[in-house]
Amino acid sequence: MQKENYYKLGYLEIIQIPSESMNDMQISELIIERSRESILFATGHDPFLSYLYRFRLHHSDICTCGEKGDPLHYATTCHVTLSYHFTKPNAENTQLWWKSVLSHKLSRIKISKLISFLIENENLIKQPPDATSSSDSDPDFSPSPRPQTYGLRPSRGSIPRILISPPTSM
């Protein structure tokens, strides 16, 4: 993306957004307002089940309405978030939809309200473990244990001398 294609909307940040879905590896850059909610929405992080499932923090990535819980789903089709819905884009206009939604101030405000709603009401979007009938869910699911830190960090000076010795001449 060339510099003249960037939007100037005040304090901005380059962020990577998915091209069509969170499973696609094609990423494009877009400059958006730097807010926590905009970044969570654009990257598909925390309150979204697709993210939680990917890192084994939830047993399934399926929303209570039966569809995959990614940002596009909650913003366009989920019945739980009906009052926060945007118009669902066609498959060929998905990239343009992301760019449009993330670059308009009123859309970012609506995204912020959507993210806040999802964080405050996560019990409405998460299925209990026994209600999951998805082939994506893992029957042997056990959440990853959180690493326990007791305020101590390993010393940075504990690298063995062998690893930091200068290379020998050839």
C-alpha positions as CSV (number, residue, x, y, z in Angstrom):
1,M,0.0,0.0,0.0
2,Q,1.5,3.4,-1.0
3,K,1.6,6.3,1.3
4,E,-0.9,8.4,-0.8
5,N,-3.6,5.7,-0.3
6,Y,-3.6,6.2,3.5
7,Y,-6.5,7.9,5.2
8,K,-5.7,10.8,7.4
9,L,-8.2,10.7,10.3
10,G,-6.2,12.1,13.2
11,Y,-4.1,9.8,15.4
12,L,-4.0,6.6,13.3
13,E,-2.2,3.3,13.3
14,I,-1.6,0.7,10.6
15,I,-3.4,-2.5,11.4
16,Q,-3.7,-5.8,9.5
17,I,-7.2,-7.0,8.7
18,P,-8.4,-10.3,7.2
19,S,-9.3,-10.3,3.5
20,E,-12.4,-12.5,3.7
21,S,-12.4,-14.5,6.8
22,M,-10.2,-15.2,9.8
23,N,-9.0,-18.5,8.2
24,D,-7.6,-16.8,5.1
25,M,-3.9,-16.1,5.2
26,Q,-4.2,-13.1,2.9
27,I,-3.8,-9.9,5.0
28,S,-4.1,-6.3,3.9
29,E,-3.1,-3.2,5.7
30,L,-5.5,-0.5,6.8
31,I,-5.0,2.6,8.9
32,I,-7.6,3.0,11.6
33,E,-8.2,4.9,14.8
34,R,-6.2,3.4,17.6
35,S,-8.8,2.2,20.0
36,R,-8.8,-1.1,21.9
37,E,-12.2,-2.1,20.5
38,S,-11.3,-1.3,16.9
39,I,-8.1,-3.4,17.2
40,L,-9.9,-6.3,18.8
41,F,-12.6,-6.2,16.1
42,A,-10.1,-5.9,13.2
43,T,-7.8,-8.7,14.5
44,G,-10.6,-10.9,15.8
45,H,-9.0,-11.2,19.2
46,D,-10.5,-11.7,22.7
47,P,-14.3,-11.7,22.9
48,F,-14.7,-13.7,19.7
49,L,-15.1,-17.4,20.0
50,S,-13.0,-18.2,16.9
51,Y,-10.0,-16.6,18.8
52,L,-10.8,-18.3,22.1
53,Y,-11.2,-21.7,20.5
54,R,-7.9,-21.3,18.5
55,F,-6.0,-20.9,21.7
56,R,-8.0,-23.5,23.5
57,L,-9.6,-21.0,25.9
58,H,-13.1,-22.3,24.9
59,H,-14.3,-25.7,23.9
60,S,-15.9,-24.6,20.6
61,D,-15.9,-21.7,18.1
62,I,-19.6,-22.0,17.4
63,C,-21.9,-19.2,18.7
64,T,-25.2,-20.0,20.5
65,C,-27.0,-19.4,17.2
66,G,-25.0,-22.1,15.5
67,E,-22.6,-20.2,13.3
68,K,-18.8,-19.6,13.7
69,G,-18.2,-16.9,16.2
70,D,-16.0,-14.5,14.3
71,P,-16.2,-10.7,14.1
72,L,-18.1,-10.6,10.8
73,H,-20.7,-13.0,12.3
74,Y,-21.4,-10.9,15.4
75,A,-21.4,-7.6,13.4
76,T,-23.8,-8.9,10.7
77,T,-25.9,-12.0,11.5
78,C,-25.9,-13.1,15.1
79,H,-29.3,-12.7,16.7
80,V,-27.8,-11.9,20.1
81,T,-26.1,-8.7,18.7
82,L,-29.0,-7.6,16.5
83,S,-29.0,-4.0,17.7
84,Y,-25.3,-3.6,16.7
85,H,-25.7,-5.1,13.2
86,F,-24.1,-3.7,10.0
87,T,-25.2,-4.7,6.5
88,K,-23.6,-8.0,5.6
89,P,-21.2,-7.7,2.6
90,N,-21.2,-9.9,-0.5
91,A,-18.3,-12.3,-0.7
92,E,-16.6,-10.1,-3.3
93,N,-17.1,-6.9,-1.3
94,T,-15.8,-8.2,2.1
95,Q,-12.5,-6.4,1.9
96,L,-14.2,-3.1,1.0
97,W,-16.6,-3.6,3.8
98,W,-13.8,-4.0,6.4
99,K,-12.1,-0.9,5.0
100,S,-15.3,1.1,5.1
101,V,-16.4,0.0,8.6
102,L,-13.0,0.6,10.1
103,S,-12.5,4.1,8.6
104,H,-15.8,5.7,9.5
105,K,-16.1,7.2,12.9
106,L,-19.8,6.3,13.5
107,S,-19.0,2.7,12.5
108,R,-16.1,2.6,15.0
109,I,-18.4,3.9,17.7
110,K,-20.8,1.1,16.9
111,I,-18.0,-1.4,16.9
112,S,-16.9,-0.2,20.3
113,K,-20.4,-0.7,21.7
114,L,-20.5,-4.2,20.1
115,I,-17.2,-5.2,21.7
116,S,-18.3,-3.8,25.1
117,F,-21.6,-5.8,24.8
118,L,-19.8,-9.0,23.9
119,I,-17.3,-8.6,26.8
120,E,-20.1,-7.8,29.4
121,N,-22.4,-10.6,28.1
122,E,-20.1,-13.4,27.1
123,N,-22.4,-15.9,28.7
124,L,-25.0,-15.1,26.0
125,I,-22.6,-16.1,23.1
126,K,-20.8,-19.0,24.6
127,Q,-22.4,-22.5,24.5
128,P,-22.1,-24.7,27.5
129,P,-19.8,-27.7,26.8
130,D,-22.6,-30.3,26.6
131,A,-24.6,-28.2,24.1
132,T,-22.0,-28.2,21.4
133,S,-22.9,-30.4,18.4
134,S,-20.2,-29.0,16.1
135,S,-17.7,-31.2,14.3
136,D,-15.2,-28.4,15.1
137,S,-15.5,-29.0,18.8
138,D,-13.0,-31.2,20.6
139,P,-14.5,-33.9,22.8
140,D,-11.2,-34.2,24.7
141,F,-11.0,-30.4,25.3
142,S,-9.3,-29.2,28.3
143,P,-8.3,-25.6,28.5
144,S,-4.7,-24.7,28.4
145,P,-3.4,-24.1,31.9
146,R,-2.5,-20.5,32.6
147,P,1.2,-20.2,33.4
148,Q,1.7,-19.3,37.0
149,T,4.1,-16.6,37.7
150,Y,4.9,-15.5,41.2
151,G,6.4,-12.1,40.5
152,L,9.8,-13.6,39.7
153,R,11.3,-13.5,36.2
154,P,14.3,-15.6,35.2
155,S,17.5,-13.7,35.3
156,R,18.7,-12.3,32.0
157,G,22.3,-13.0,33.1
158,S,21.8,-16.8,33.2
159,I,22.8,-17.5,29.6
160,P,25.7,-20.0,29.5
161,R,29.0,-18.6,28.3
162,I,29.2,-21.2,25.5
163,L,26.2,-19.6,23.8
164,I,27.6,-16.1,23.9
165,S,31.3,-16.8,23.1
166,P,32.6,-15.1,19.9
167,P,32.8,-17.3,16.8
168,T,36.1,-19.0,16.1
169,S,37.9,-18.0,12.9
170,M,37.8,-20.3,10.0
